[in-house]
Amino acid sequence: MEGEIFPHSLGYEVEFGKRLRIMKVMLAHMESQRQLLLGLMHEESIPESARGMAKGAIEEDLSSNKKIFNDFLIDFISYGMQGLHRMDVDLQFTYISSAQPKIECCAINIDGVVHVLPPDIGSRLVDNIVRMCVVDEGHFPEQFIELYKRIEGYYDLLLGADLDRCSLLLTEELFPSSCYHLTLRLPAHVLMEQDLNRWADS
Protein backbone atom coordinates (compact mmCIF):
# COMPACT_ATOMS: atom_id res chain seq x y z
CA MET A 1 0.00 0.00 0.00
CA GLU A 2 1.48 3.33 -1.05
CA GLY A 3 2.55 5.56 1.84
CA GLU A 4 2.55 2.73 4.38
CA ILE A 5 5.48 2.65 6.82
CA PHE A 6 7.45 -0.59 6.70
CA PRO A 7 9.70 -1.26 9.70
CA HIS A 8 12.80 -1.98 7.63
CA SER A 9 12.32 0.62 4.91
CA LEU A 10 14.90 3.29 4.18
CA GLY A 11 12.29 5.97 4.89
CA TYR A 12 11.67 4.56 8.34
CA GLU A 13 15.38 4.50 9.19
CA VAL A 14 15.87 8.07 7.95
CA GLU A 15 12.98 9.27 10.11
CA PHE A 16 14.24 7.27 13.12
CA GLY A 17 17.69 8.83 12.74
CA LYS A 18 16.14 12.29 12.50
CA ARG A 19 14.17 11.78 15.72
CA LEU A 20 17.24 10.43 17.47
CA ARG A 21 19.22 13.54 16.53
CA ILE A 22 16.40 15.77 17.77
CA MET A 23 16.39 13.89 21.09
CA LYS A 24 20.13 14.47 21.48
CA VAL A 25 19.74 18.20 20.78
CA MET A 26 16.90 18.49 23.31
CA LEU A 27 18.91 16.66 25.97
CA ALA A 28 21.98 18.84 25.34
CA HIS A 29 19.89 22.02 25.60
CA MET A 30 18.31 20.97 28.91
CA GLU A 31 21.73 20.03 30.30
CA SER A 32 23.11 23.45 29.32
CA GLN A 33 20.20 25.08 31.16
CA ARG A 34 20.91 22.94 34.22
CA GLN A 35 24.59 23.93 34.15
CA LEU A 36 23.62 27.58 33.79
CA LEU A 37 21.45 27.32 36.89
CA LEU A 38 24.32 25.78 38.84
CA GLY A 39 26.61 28.57 37.67
CA LEU A 40 24.15 31.26 38.73
CA MET A 41 23.93 29.80 42.23
CA HIS A 42 27.68 30.37 42.73
CA GLU A 43 28.08 33.64 40.83
CA GLU A 44 28.35 36.21 43.61
CA SER A 45 29.38 39.07 41.32
CA ILE A 46 25.78 39.30 40.05
CA PRO A 47 23.34 41.11 42.41
CA GLU A 48 21.09 38.70 44.30
CA SER A 49 17.90 40.21 42.87
CA ALA A 50 19.17 39.83 39.30
CA ARG A 51 20.29 36.28 40.03
CA GLY A 52 16.85 35.47 41.41
CA MET A 53 15.07 36.81 38.34
CA ALA A 54 17.41 34.97 35.96
CA LYS A 55 17.12 31.75 37.96
CA GLY A 56 13.32 31.93 37.93
CA ALA A 57 13.19 32.51 34.18
CA ILE A 58 15.56 29.61 33.43
CA GLU A 59 13.74 27.25 35.80
CA GLU A 60 10.41 28.07 34.15
CA ASP A 61 11.84 27.49 30.69
CA LEU A 62 13.53 24.26 31.79
CA SER A 63 10.31 22.96 33.32
CA SER A 64 8.46 23.66 30.06
CA ASN A 65 11.22 21.98 28.05
CA LYS A 66 11.02 18.86 30.25
CA LYS A 67 7.29 18.53 29.58
CA ILE A 68 7.83 18.89 25.84
CA PHE A 69 10.68 16.38 25.97
CA ASN A 70 8.60 13.85 27.88
CA ASP A 71 5.90 13.93 25.18
CA PHE A 72 8.56 13.70 22.48
CA LEU A 73 10.24 10.73 24.18
CA ILE A 74 7.01 8.75 24.44
CA ASP A 75 6.30 9.37 20.76
CA PHE A 76 9.89 8.44 19.86
CA ILE A 77 9.68 5.15 21.78
CA SER A 78 6.38 4.34 20.10
CA TYR A 79 7.95 5.00 16.70
CA GLY A 80 11.00 2.92 17.56
CA MET A 81 8.77 -0.06 18.43
CA GLN A 82 7.76 -0.27 14.75
CA GLY A 83 11.26 -1.36 13.74
CA LEU A 84 14.10 -3.51 15.00
CA HIS A 85 15.72 -0.90 17.21
CA ARG A 86 16.33 -1.96 20.78
CA MET A 87 15.32 0.67 23.32
CA ASP A 88 15.68 0.02 27.06
CA VAL A 89 15.49 2.19 30.16
CA ASP A 90 18.29 1.96 32.75
CA LEU A 91 17.59 3.16 36.28
CA GLN A 92 19.88 3.43 39.29
CA PHE A 93 18.31 4.45 42.58
CA THR A 94 18.59 4.17 46.33
CA TYR A 95 15.78 3.12 48.64
CA ILE A 96 15.81 4.08 52.32
CA SER A 97 13.03 2.91 54.59
CA SER A 98 10.10 5.37 54.77
CA ALA A 99 11.79 7.78 52.36
CA GLN A 100 11.21 8.63 48.73
CA PRO A 101 13.55 6.67 46.43
CA LYS A 102 16.54 8.73 45.30
CA ILE A 103 17.32 8.52 41.59
CA GLU A 104 21.04 8.28 40.89
CA CYS A 105 20.78 7.88 37.13
CA CYS A 106 18.12 7.50 34.45
CA ALA A 107 19.07 6.71 30.86
CA ILE A 108 17.69 5.29 27.65
CA ASN A 109 19.83 2.69 25.91
CA ILE A 110 19.26 2.77 22.14
CA ASP A 111 20.96 -0.01 20.20
CA GLY A 112 23.69 -0.18 22.84
CA VAL A 113 24.29 3.57 23.09
CA VAL A 114 23.39 5.21 26.42
CA HIS A 115 21.71 8.62 26.54
CA VAL A 116 21.24 10.15 30.00
CA LEU A 117 17.71 11.41 30.63
CA PRO A 118 16.38 14.01 33.09
CA PRO A 119 16.04 12.28 36.51
CA ASP A 120 12.36 13.31 36.69
CA ILE A 121 11.45 10.69 34.07
CA GLY A 122 12.96 7.91 36.17
CA SER A 123 11.57 9.32 39.40
CA ARG A 124 7.96 8.97 38.30
CA LEU A 125 8.47 5.38 37.18
CA VAL A 126 10.45 4.31 40.26
CA ASP A 127 8.02 6.02 42.66
CA ASN A 128 5.11 4.10 41.11
CA ILE A 129 6.89 0.74 41.17
CA VAL A 130 8.09 1.15 44.77
CA ARG A 131 4.65 2.32 45.88
CA MET A 132 3.10 -0.85 44.43
CA CYS A 133 5.43 -3.29 46.12
CA VAL A 134 6.09 -1.84 49.58
CA VAL A 135 3.52 -3.35 51.93
CA ASP A 136 5.89 -4.15 54.78
CA GLU A 137 8.99 -1.92 55.10
CA GLY A 138 10.89 -4.76 56.72
CA HIS A 139 10.58 -6.96 53.65
CA PHE A 140 11.36 -4.45 50.90
CA PRO A 141 13.86 -6.59 48.92
CA GLU A 142 11.59 -9.64 48.79
CA GLN A 143 8.59 -7.52 47.78
CA PHE A 144 10.52 -5.65 45.09
CA ILE A 145 11.98 -8.85 43.63
CA GLU A 146 8.52 -10.44 43.53
CA LEU A 147 7.09 -7.46 41.64
CA TYR A 148 10.09 -7.37 39.31
CA LYS A 149 9.51 -11.04 38.40
CA ARG A 150 5.94 -10.22 37.36
CA ILE A 151 7.12 -7.27 35.25
CA GLU A 152 9.88 -9.41 33.71
CA GLY A 153 7.38 -12.17 32.86
CA TYR A 154 5.08 -9.66 31.20
CA TYR A 155 7.81 -8.30 28.93
CA ASP A 156 9.22 -11.74 28.18
CA LEU A 157 5.83 -12.65 26.70
CA LEU A 158 5.35 -9.29 24.98
CA LEU A 159 8.80 -9.32 23.36
CA GLY A 160 8.97 -12.99 22.45
CA ALA A 161 11.02 -14.29 25.38
CA ASP A 162 13.89 -11.87 24.79
CA LEU A 163 15.23 -12.65 28.25
CA ASP A 164 18.02 -10.07 28.42
CA ARG A 165 15.71 -7.05 28.09
CA CYS A 166 15.03 -7.01 31.84
CA SER A 167 17.57 -7.14 34.66
CA LEU A 168 17.79 -6.27 38.34
CA LEU A 169 20.76 -5.83 40.65
CA LEU A 170 19.88 -5.21 44.29
CA THR A 171 22.49 -4.70 47.02
CA GLU A 172 22.03 -3.82 50.68
CA GLU A 173 24.16 -1.22 52.47
CA LEU A 174 24.38 -1.61 56.25
CA PHE A 175 26.77 1.21 57.22
CA PRO A 176 26.63 4.13 57.84
CA SER A 177 22.88 3.65 57.39
CA SER A 178 20.69 0.83 56.18
CA CYS A 179 19.52 1.25 52.56
CA TYR A 180 19.24 -0.60 49.26
CA HIS A 181 20.92 0.25 45.96
CA LEU A 182 19.12 -0.94 42.84
CA THR A 183 20.06 -1.07 39.18
CA LEU A 184 17.04 -1.83 37.02
CA ARG A 185 16.72 -2.31 33.27
CA LEU A 186 13.36 -2.55 31.53
CA PRO A 187 12.24 -2.18 27.92
CA ALA A 188 11.50 1.47 27.13
CA HIS A 189 7.90 0.35 26.55
CA VAL A 190 7.47 0.74 30.32
CA LEU A 191 7.40 4.53 29.95
CA MET A 192 4.30 4.16 27.78
CA GLU A 193 2.39 1.90 30.17
CA GLN A 194 -0.87 3.49 31.29
CA ASP A 195 -1.74 1.07 34.11
CA LEU A 196 1.20 -0.12 36.17
CA ASN A 197 -1.11 -1.23 38.98
CA ARG A 198 -2.01 -4.41 37.10
CA TRP A 199 1.42 -5.75 38.01
CA ALA A 200 0.70 -5.27 41.70
CA ASP A 201 -2.52 -7.26 41.40
CA SER A 202 -1.31 -10.01 39.09
C-alpha positions as CSV (number, residue, x, y, z in Angstrom):
1,M,0.0,0.0,0.0
2,E,1.5,3.3,-1.0
3,G,2.6,5.6,1.8
4,E,2.6,2.7,4.4
5,I,5.5,2.6,6.8
6,F,7.4,-0.6,6.7
7,P,9.7,-1.3,9.7
8,H,12.8,-2.0,7.6
9,S,12.3,0.6,4.9
10,L,14.9,3.3,4.2
11,G,12.3,6.0,4.9
12,Y,11.7,4.6,8.3
13,E,15.4,4.5,9.2
14,V,15.9,8.1,7.9
15,E,13.0,9.3,10.1
16,F,14.2,7.3,13.1
17,G,17.7,8.8,12.7
18,K,16.1,12.3,12.5
19,R,14.2,11.8,15.7
20,L,17.2,10.4,17.5
21,R,19.2,13.5,16.5
22,I,16.4,15.8,17.8
23,M,16.4,13.9,21.1
24,K,20.1,14.5,21.5
25,V,19.7,18.2,20.8
26,M,16.9,18.5,23.3
27,L,18.9,16.7,26.0
28,A,22.0,18.8,25.3
29,H,19.9,22.0,25.6
30,M,18.3,21.0,28.9
31,E,21.7,20.0,30.3
32,S,23.1,23.4,29.3
33,Q,20.2,25.1,31.2
34,R,20.9,22.9,34.2
35,Q,24.6,23.9,34.1
36,L,23.6,27.6,33.8
37,L,21.4,27.3,36.9
38,L,24.3,25.8,38.8
39,G,26.6,28.6,37.7
40,L,24.2,31.3,38.7
41,M,23.9,29.8,42.2
42,H,27.7,30.4,42.7
43,E,28.1,33.6,40.8
44,E,28.3,36.2,43.6
45,S,29.4,39.1,41.3
46,I,25.8,39.3,40.1
47,P,23.3,41.1,42.4
48,E,21.1,38.7,44.3
49,S,17.9,40.2,42.9
50,A,19.2,39.8,39.3
51,R,20.3,36.3,40.0
52,G,16.8,35.5,41.4
53,M,15.1,36.8,38.3
54,A,17.4,35.0,36.0
55,K,17.1,31.8,38.0
56,G,13.3,31.9,37.9
57,A,13.2,32.5,34.2
58,I,15.6,29.6,33.4
59,E,13.7,27.3,35.8
60,E,10.4,28.1,34.1
61,D,11.8,27.5,30.7
62,L,13.5,24.3,31.8
63,S,10.3,23.0,33.3
64,S,8.5,23.7,30.1
65,N,11.2,22.0,28.0
66,K,11.0,18.9,30.3
67,K,7.3,18.5,29.6
68,I,7.8,18.9,25.8
69,F,10.7,16.4,26.0
70,N,8.6,13.9,27.9
71,D,5.9,13.9,25.2
72,F,8.6,13.7,22.5
73,L,10.2,10.7,24.2
74,I,7.0,8.7,24.4
75,D,6.3,9.4,20.8
76,F,9.9,8.4,19.9
77,I,9.7,5.1,21.8
78,S,6.4,4.3,20.1
79,Y,7.9,5.0,16.7
80,G,11.0,2.9,17.6
81,M,8.8,-0.1,18.4
82,Q,7.8,-0.3,14.8
83,G,11.3,-1.4,13.7
84,L,14.1,-3.5,15.0
85,H,15.7,-0.9,17.2
86,R,16.3,-2.0,20.8
87,M,15.3,0.7,23.3
88,D,15.7,0.0,27.1
89,V,15.5,2.2,30.2
90,D,18.3,2.0,32.7
91,L,17.6,3.2,36.3
92,Q,19.9,3.4,39.3
93,F,18.3,4.5,42.6
94,T,18.6,4.2,46.3
95,Y,15.8,3.1,48.6
96,I,15.8,4.1,52.3
97,S,13.0,2.9,54.6
98,S,10.1,5.4,54.8
99,A,11.8,7.8,52.4
100,Q,11.2,8.6,48.7
101,P,13.5,6.7,46.4
102,K,16.5,8.7,45.3
103,I,17.3,8.5,41.6
104,E,21.0,8.3,40.9
105,C,20.8,7.9,37.1
106,C,18.1,7.5,34.4
107,A,19.1,6.7,30.9
108,I,17.7,5.3,27.7
109,N,19.8,2.7,25.9
110,I,19.3,2.8,22.1
111,D,21.0,0.0,20.2
112,G,23.7,-0.2,22.8
113,V,24.3,3.6,23.1
114,V,23.4,5.2,26.4
115,H,21.7,8.6,26.5
116,V,21.2,10.2,30.0
117,L,17.7,11.4,30.6
118,P,16.4,14.0,33.1
119,P,16.0,12.3,36.5
120,D,12.4,13.3,36.7
121,I,11.5,10.7,34.1
122,G,13.0,7.9,36.2
123,S,11.6,9.3,39.4
124,R,8.0,9.0,38.3
125,L,8.5,5.4,37.2
126,V,10.5,4.3,40.3
127,D,8.0,6.0,42.7
128,N,5.1,4.1,41.1
129,I,6.9,0.7,41.2
130,V,8.1,1.2,44.8
131,R,4.6,2.3,45.9
132,M,3.1,-0.8,44.4
133,C,5.4,-3.3,46.1
134,V,6.1,-1.8,49.6
135,V,3.5,-3.4,51.9
136,D,5.9,-4.1,54.8
137,E,9.0,-1.9,55.1
138,G,10.9,-4.8,56.7
139,H,10.6,-7.0,53.7
140,F,11.4,-4.5,50.9
141,P,13.9,-6.6,48.9
142,E,11.6,-9.6,48.8
143,Q,8.6,-7.5,47.8
144,F,10.5,-5.7,45.1
145,I,12.0,-8.8,43.6
146,E,8.5,-10.4,43.5
147,L,7.1,-7.5,41.6
148,Y,10.1,-7.4,39.3
149,K,9.5,-11.0,38.4
150,R,5.9,-10.2,37.4
151,I,7.1,-7.3,35.2
152,E,9.9,-9.4,33.7
153,G,7.4,-12.2,32.9
154,Y,5.1,-9.7,31.2
155,Y,7.8,-8.3,28.9
156,D,9.2,-11.7,28.2
157,L,5.8,-12.6,26.7
158,L,5.4,-9.3,25.0
159,L,8.8,-9.3,23.4
160,G,9.0,-13.0,22.4
161,A,11.0,-14.3,25.4
162,D,13.9,-11.9,24.8
163,L,15.2,-12.7,28.3
164,D,18.0,-10.1,28.4
165,R,15.7,-7.1,28.1
166,C,15.0,-7.0,31.8
167,S,17.6,-7.1,34.7
168,L,17.8,-6.3,38.3
169,L,20.8,-5.8,40.6
170,L,19.9,-5.2,44.3
171,T,22.5,-4.7,47.0
172,E,22.0,-3.8,50.7
173,E,24.2,-1.2,52.5
174,L,24.4,-1.6,56.3
175,F,26.8,1.2,57.2
176,P,26.6,4.1,57.8
177,S,22.9,3.6,57.4
178,S,20.7,0.8,56.2
179,C,19.5,1.2,52.6
180,Y,19.2,-0.6,49.3
181,H,20.9,0.3,46.0
182,L,19.1,-0.9,42.8
183,T,20.1,-1.1,39.2
184,L,17.0,-1.8,37.0
185,R,16.7,-2.3,33.3
186,L,13.4,-2.5,31.5
187,P,12.2,-2.2,27.9
188,A,11.5,1.5,27.1
189,H,7.9,0.4,26.6
190,V,7.5,0.7,30.3
191,L,7.4,4.5,30.0
192,M,4.3,4.2,27.8
193,E,2.4,1.9,30.2
194,Q,-0.9,3.5,31.3
195,D,-1.7,1.1,34.1
196,L,1.2,-0.1,36.2
197,N,-1.1,-1.2,39.0
198,R,-2.0,-4.4,37.1
199,W,1.4,-5.8,38.0
200,A,0.7,-5.3,41.7
201,D,-2.5,-7.3,41.4
202,S,-1.3,-10.0,39.1
